[in-house]
C-alpha cells in the first residue's frame, strides 16, 4: 500500500531556482550582518553596494519566502 501522506509535489525548474535564490539571499544577509553591527556599535558606515545588495536580498526573501504557519 502506498502512503500518500509521504508524497511530495514534483518541483519545477522555477521552484528549484526560487529555492536557490532564497537560500542565497538569506546567506548574503547573514554574511553581511556584521556591517549593521559595526554601524550601530562604532558608527562605521555601510558601503553603498552592500546596502543596495541587502535591500535586494530582503526583497527576494519577501517575494519568495512562504509565511510561517
PAMI-529159 format. One record per atom (N, C-alpha, C): atom name; x, y, z; residue in one letter. Coordinates in pm, 1 decimal, always signed. Example, Ala and Ser with C-alpha at 12.3 -4.5 7.8 and 13.67 -1.06 7.14 Angstrom:
2
[pt N [+1319.0 -569.0 +780.0] a]
[pt CA [+1230.0 -450.0 +780.0] a]
[pt C [+1320.0 -330.0 +780.0] a]
[pt N [+1285.0 -225.0 +708.0] s]
[pt CA [+1367.0 -106.0 +714.0] s]
[pt C [+1290.0 +3.0 +787.0] s]
# end
This chain:
69
[pt N [+84.6 -117.5 +0.0] x]
[pt CA [+0.0 +0.0 +0.0] x]
[pt C [+89.5 +124.4 +0.0] x]
[pt N [+49.2 +225.3 -72.9] x]
[pt CA [+124.1 +350.0 -83.0] x]
[pt C [+69.6 +448.9 +19.5] x]
[pt N [+159.9 +508.3 +96.6] x]
[pt CA [+120.9 +609.9 +194.1] x]
[pt C [+124.7 +745.6 +124.8] x]
[pt N [+8.8 +795.1 +86.1] x]
[pt CA [+0.1 +920.5 +10.9] x]
[pt C [+46.9 +1041.6 +90.6] x]
[pt N [+44.6 +1032.9 +221.5] x]
[pt CA [+89.5 +1146.1 +302.9] x]
[pt C [+240.2 +1168.1 +290.6] x]
[pt N [+312.8 +1068.9 +240.1] x]
[pt CA [+457.6 +1079.5 +226.1] x]
[pt C [+500.1 +1134.4 +90.1] x]
[pt N [+405.6 +1153.4 +0.4] x]
[pt CA [+437.4 +1203.3 -132.9] x]
[pt C [+469.1 +1352.1 -128.6] x]
[pt N [+563.1 +1392.7 -209.0] x]
[pt CA [+598.4 +1533.6 -220.3] x]
[pt C [+567.0 +1579.7 -361.5] x]
[pt N [+525.1 +1705.4 -376.6] x]
[pt CA [+496.0 +1754.7 -511.0] x]
[pt C [+623.3 +1760.0 -595.6] x]
[pt N [+607.1 +1740.5 -723.2] x]
[pt CA [+719.3 +1749.8 -815.8] x]
[pt C [+757.4 +1897.2 -827.5] x]
[pt N [+886.3 +1924.0 -815.1] x]
[pt CA [+933.0 +2062.5 -820.8] x]
[pt C [+970.9 +2097.3 -964.4] x]
[pt N [+924.5 +2214.0 -1005.9] x]
[pt CA [+958.3 +2261.4 -1139.4] x]
[pt C [+1096.5 +2326.3 -1136.3] x]
[pt N [+1148.4 +2356.4 -1252.7] x]
[pt CA [+1276.9 +2425.7 -1261.2] x]
[pt C [+1268.1 +2560.9 -1190.8] x]
[pt N [+1152.5 +2626.5 -1202.5] x]
[pt CA [+1134.6 +2756.4 -1136.1] x]
[pt C [+1133.9 +2740.7 -984.7] x]
[pt N [+1071.3 +2635.0 -934.0] x]
[pt CA [+1070.5 +2609.1 -789.5] x]
[pt C [+1213.5 +2592.9 -737.0] x]
[pt N [+1293.8 +2519.5 -810.8] x]
[pt CA [+1431.9 +2495.6 -769.5] x]
[pt C [+1512.2 +2625.1 -775.1] x]
[pt N [+1493.0 +2702.8 -881.4] x]
[pt CA [+1560.7 +2831.9 -893.0] x]
[pt C [+1520.4 +2923.9 -778.4] x]
[pt N [+1392.3 +2926.8 -745.6] x]
[pt CA [+1344.7 +3010.7 -634.6] x]
[pt C [+1406.6 +2967.7 -502.3] x]
[pt N [+1418.0 +2836.7 -480.1] x]
[pt CA [+1480.0 +2787.2 -356.4] x]
[pt C [+1625.9 +2831.4 -347.7] x]
[pt N [+1696.3 +2823.6 -459.3] x]
[pt CA [+1836.9 +2863.6 -461.6] x]
[pt C [+1849.3 +3013.3 -436.5] x]
[pt N [+1765.0 +3093.6 -503.3] x]
[pt CA [+1768.1 +3238.8 -484.4] x]
[pt C [+1736.9 +3277.1 -340.4] x]
[pt N [+1639.9 +3209.7 -281.6] x]
[pt CA [+1602.6 +3236.9 -142.9] x]
[pt C [+1718.1 +3203.0 -48.5] x]
[pt N [+1780.8 +3089.9 -69.0] x]
[pt CA [+1894.4 +3049.9 +15.0] x]
[pt C [+2010.2 +3148.9 +0.3] x]
[pt N [+2036.6 +3191.8 -122.2] x]
[pt CA [+2145.3 +3288.3 -144.1] x]
[pt C [+2115.6 +3422.2 -78.2] x]
[pt N [+1991.0 +3467.5 -86.5] x]
[pt CA [+1953.9 +3594.9 -25.1] x]
[pt C [+1970.1 +3588.2 +127.0] x]
[pt N [+1923.1 +3479.3 +186.0] x]
[pt CA [+1937.2 +3463.3 +331.3] x]
[pt C [+2083.6 +3455.0 +372.0] x]
[pt N [+2162.5 +3383.4 +294.8] x]
[pt CA [+2305.3 +3369.9 +325.0] x]
[pt C [+2375.0 +3506.0 +314.1] x]
[pt N [+2340.1 +3585.2 +213.1] x]
[pt CA [+2403.1 +3716.9 +196.4] x]
[pt C [+2373.6 +3805.7 +316.5] x]
[pt N [+2248.6 +3806.8 +360.4] x]
[pt CA [+2215.8 +3887.9 +478.5] x]
[pt C [+2293.6 +3840.9 +600.6] x]
[pt N [+2302.9 +3710.5 +617.1] x]
[pt CA [+2376.2 +3655.8 +731.9] x]
[pt C [+2523.9 +3694.5 +725.5] x]
[pt N [+2582.2 +3685.4 +605.3] x]
[pt CA [+2724.4 +3716.8 +587.7] x]
[pt C [+2755.5 +3864.9 +604.8] x]
[pt N [+2657.7 +3950.8 +580.8] x]
[pt CA [+2682.9 +4095.3 +587.5] x]
[pt C [+2621.4 +4161.6 +710.6] x]
[pt N [+2567.8 +4082.4 +802.0] x]
[pt CA [+2512.0 +4139.5 +924.7] x]
[pt C [+2615.2 +4219.6 +1003.7] x]
[pt N [+2741.5 +4180.8 +993.5] x]
[pt CA [+2844.1 +4249.1 +1070.4] x]
[pt C [+2852.7 +4397.1 +1032.0] x]
[pt N [+2817.9 +4431.6 +909.5] x]
[pt CA [+2817.5 +4572.5 +869.1] x]
[pt C [+2718.4 +4651.9 +953.6] x]
[pt N [+2602.8 +4591.5 +977.4] x]
[pt CA [+2500.0 +4658.7 +1057.4] x]
[pt C [+2546.0 +4675.8 +1201.3] x]
[pt N [+2607.8 +4571.6 +1256.3] x]
[pt CA [+2658.4 +4582.1 +1392.8] x]
[pt C [+2768.6 +4687.3 +1402.8] x]
[pt N [+2854.7 +4693.1 +1302.8] x]
[pt CA [+2961.8 +4793.5 +1302.8] x]
[pt C [+2903.6 +4933.5 +1296.4] x]
[pt N [+2796.0 +4951.4 +1220.8] x]
[pt CA [+2730.6 +5082.1 +1214.0] x]
[pt C [+2673.2 +5121.4 +1349.0] x]
[pt N [+2602.1 +5028.6 +1411.3] x]
[pt CA [+2537.6 +5057.7 +1539.1] x]
[pt C [+2640.4 +5077.4 +1650.6] x]
[pt N [+2739.0 +4990.3 +1657.3] x]
[pt CA [+2833.9 +4994.0 +1768.5] x]
[pt C [+2943.4 +5098.4 +1751.7] x]
[pt N [+2990.0 +5117.7 +1628.7] x]
[pt CA [+3106.4 +5203.5 +1607.8] x]
[pt C [+3080.9 +5321.6 +1515.4] x]
[pt N [+2965.3 +5323.7 +1452.4] x]
[pt CA [+2936.1 +5431.1 +1359.0] x]
[pt C [+3002.2 +5413.0 +1222.9] x]
[pt N [+3054.9 +5293.2 +1195.9] x]
[pt CA [+3118.7 +5265.8 +1068.2] x]
[pt C [+3011.5 +5256.6 +959.8] x]
[pt N [+3018.5 +5340.7 +857.7] x]
[pt CA [+2913.7 +5338.4 +755.3] x]
[pt C [+2914.3 +5209.2 +673.1] x]
[pt N [+2795.5 +5170.2 +630.1] x]
[pt CA [+2780.8 +5052.8 +544.3] x]
[pt C [+2805.9 +5098.5 +401.1] x]
[pt N [+2892.7 +5029.9 +327.4] x]
[pt CA [+2917.0 +5067.7 +187.6] x]
[pt C [+2786.6 +5064.8 +106.3] x]
[pt N [+2775.4 +5156.8 +12.0] x]
[pt CA [+2652.6 +5169.0 -66.8] x]
[pt C [+2618.9 +5041.2 -143.9] x]
[pt N [+2720.7 +4973.2 -196.2] x]
[pt CA [+2692.2 +4849.9 -270.9] x]
[pt C [+2636.7 +4741.6 -179.9] x]
[pt N [+2683.5 +4738.0 -55.8] x]
[pt CA [+2632.5 +4640.0 +40.8] x]
[pt C [+2489.2 +4676.0 +79.4] x]
[pt N [+2462.6 +4805.4 +100.7] x]
[pt CA [+2325.9 +4848.5 +131.7] x]
[pt C [+2229.6 +4807.1 +21.6] x]
[pt N [+2268.2 +4833.4 -101.9] x]
[pt CA [+2181.5 +4801.9 -215.4] x]
[pt C [+2159.2 +4651.4 -226.9] x]
[pt N [+2264.3 +4573.9 -208.8] x]
[pt CA [+2251.7 +4428.7 -218.9] x]
[pt C [+2165.9 +4373.1 -105.3] x]
[pt N [+2175.4 +4431.8 +13.9] x]
[pt CA [+2092.7 +4387.5 +126.4] x]
[pt C [+1945.6 +4419.5 +100.6] x]
[pt N [+1918.7 +4534.5 +40.8] x]
[pt CA [+1781.2 +4570.3 +5.6] x]
[pt C [+1726.3 +4469.3 -95.2] x]
[pt N [+1807.7 +4436.0 -195.6] x]
[pt CA [+1767.0 +4336.7 -295.4] x]
[pt C [+1743.0 +4200.1 -230.4] x]
[pt N [+1829.6 +4162.4 -138.6] x]
[pt CA [+1815.0 +4033.0 -71.4] x]
[pt C [+1685.5 +4027.9 +9.2] x]
[pt N [+1655.5 +4136.8 +80.8] x]
[pt CA [+1530.4 +4139.5 +158.3] x]
[pt C [+1408.7 +4133.7 +66.3] x]
[pt N [+1416.3 +4200.7 -49.2] x]
[pt CA [+1305.7 +4195.4 -145.0] x]
[pt C [+1287.1 +4053.3 -199.4] x]
[pt N [+1396.8 +3986.0 -226.7] x]
[pt CA [+1390.3 +3847.1 -273.9] x]
[pt C [+1325.8 +3758.7 -168.8] x]
[pt N [+1365.4 +3776.1 -44.9] x]
[pt CA [+1308.7 +3695.7 +64.1] x]
[pt C [+1159.6 +3724.4 +78.3] x]
[pt N [+1121.4 +3850.5 +72.3] x]
[pt CA [+979.9 +3885.9 +84.6] x]
[pt C [+897.6 +3825.3 -29.0] x]
[pt N [+956.6 +3818.8 -148.3] x]
[pt CA [+886.7 +3765.4 -264.7] x]
[pt C [+874.8 +3613.5 -260.7] x]
[pt N [+977.9 +3546.4 -211.2] x]
[pt CA [+984.9 +3400.5 -224.5] x]
[pt C [+953.7 +3322.1 -96.6] x]
[pt N [+971.8 +3382.2 +16.9] x]
[pt CA [+953.6 +3307.6 +142.5] x]
[pt C [+805.0 +3278.8 +165.5] x]
[pt N [+780.6 +3159.6 +208.1] x]
[pt CA [+643.2 +3122.6 +242.1] x]
[pt C [+617.9 +3166.5 +385.7] x]
[pt N [+498.3 +3219.0 +412.3] x]
[pt CA [+467.4 +3261.0 +550.0] x]
[pt C [+469.9 +3141.5 +645.1] x]
[pt N [+517.9 +3164.9 +765.5] x]
[pt CA [+519.5 +3057.6 +866.9] x]
[pt C [+376.9 +3025.7 +908.4] x]
[pt N [+355.1 +2899.8 +929.1] x]
[pt CA [+218.4 +2856.9 +969.1] x]
[pt C [+214.1 +2835.4 +1117.4] x]
# end
